[in-house]
Amino acid sequence: MKTFTQKVYDFVRKIPKGETVTYKEVAQKIGHPNASRAVGTVLSKNYDLKIPCHRVIRSDGKMGGYNRGGSKTKIKLLEHEKSVVTP
């Protein structure tokens, strides 16, 4: 059986380049609809470049944190991928 962390990472790995989802959407899709903060906690500890955690944003459209350079870096990565960004 997969752990919560594994479920989060597996889902986030599948987010296509140029798209974003919210922490809440990740939580819902992995079967834990009230765990959006826990999703954020898991992603804040991710250092695997194969897991594109920069593609996960807050429900209010703001970026949220990013452990590899902060929200400014997150915005730059998303802009580079041609994602729609609302800082």
Secondary structure per residue as TSV (DSSP state, phi and psi in degrees):
chain	resnum	aa	ss	phi	psi
A	1	M	-	360.0	136.7
A	2	K	-	-77.7	145.1
A	3	T	-	-78.0	166.8
A	4	F	H	-56.5	-46.1
A	5	T	H	-59.2	-45.3
A	6	Q	H	-61.7	-39.8
A	7	K	H	-63.4	-42.7
A	8	V	H	-61.3	-51.8
A	9	Y	H	-60.7	-42.4
A	10	D	H	-60.9	-43.0
A	11	F	H	-67.4	-46.9
A	12	V	H	-64.6	-34.3
A	13	R	H	-57.4	-27.9
A	14	K	T	-91.1	-1.3
A	15	I	S	-71.0	120.6
A	16	P	-	-65.1	149.7
A	17	K	T	-57.0	134.8
A	18	G	T	90.1	-0.5
A	19	E	-	-120.1	156.4
A	20	T	-	-130.1	155.9
A	21	V	E	-135.5	163.1
A	22	T	E	-92.9	162.0
A	23	Y	H	-58.1	-38.4
A	24	K	H	-64.2	-42.0
A	25	E	H	-63.0	-41.4
A	26	V	H	-59.5	-48.5
A	27	A	H	-58.1	-45.0
A	28	Q	H	-63.7	-45.3
A	29	K	H	-65.4	-28.0
A	30	I	T	-94.9	6.7
A	31	G	T	90.0	17.2
A	32	H	-	-130.8	71.5
A	33	P	T	-61.2	-19.2
A	34	N	T	-104.3	18.0
A	35	A	-	-113.0	32.4
A	36	S	H	-63.7	-35.7
A	37	R	H	-67.2	-37.4
A	38	A	H	-65.4	-36.4
A	39	V	H	-60.5	-45.0
A	40	G	H	-60.6	-39.5
A	41	T	H	-64.3	-44.5
A	42	V	H	-59.8	-47.8
A	43	L	H	-68.6	-26.4
A	44	S	H	-68.4	-16.4
A	45	K	T	-104.5	7.5
A	46	N	-	-84.9	125.5
A	47	Y	-	-123.2	12.1
A	48	D	-	-86.8	115.7
A	49	L	T	-65.4	-15.4
A	50	K	T	-80.2	-7.3
A	51	I	S	-109.2	102.7
A	52	P	-	-79.3	69.7
A	53	C	G	-65.6	-15.6
A	54	H	G	-66.8	-13.6
A	55	R	G	-86.2	3.2
A	56	V	E	-108.1	124.3
A	57	I	E	-125.2	172.8
A	58	R	-	-75.3	157.9
A	59	S	T	-65.3	-25.0
A	60	D	T	-84.9	5.8
A	61	G	S	89.4	-9.1
A	62	K	-	-77.0	163.0
A	63	M	-	-71.2	-41.4
A	64	G	-	80.3	-176.7
A	65	G	-	-78.6	168.7
A	66	Y	-	-154.9	119.4
A	67	N	T	-77.9	-0.2
A	68	R	T	-116.1	46.5
A	69	G	T	125.6	6.4
A	70	G	H	80.7	-177.8
A	71	S	H	-66.5	-29.3
A	72	K	H	-63.9	-40.4
A	73	T	H	-66.4	-40.5
A	74	K	H	-59.6	-45.1
A	75	I	H	-61.2	-44.6
A	76	K	H	-61.2	-42.6
A	77	L	H	-62.1	-44.2
A	78	L	H	-67.2	-39.5
A	79	E	H	-63.3	-40.3
A	80	H	H	-61.6	-35.3
A	81	E	T	-84.5	-0.2
A	82	K	T	71.3	28.3
A	83	S	-	-76.6	154.9
A	84	V	-	-79.7	123.6
A	85	V	-	-122.6	132.0
A	86	T	-	-123.4	92.6
A	87	P	-	-67.0	360.0
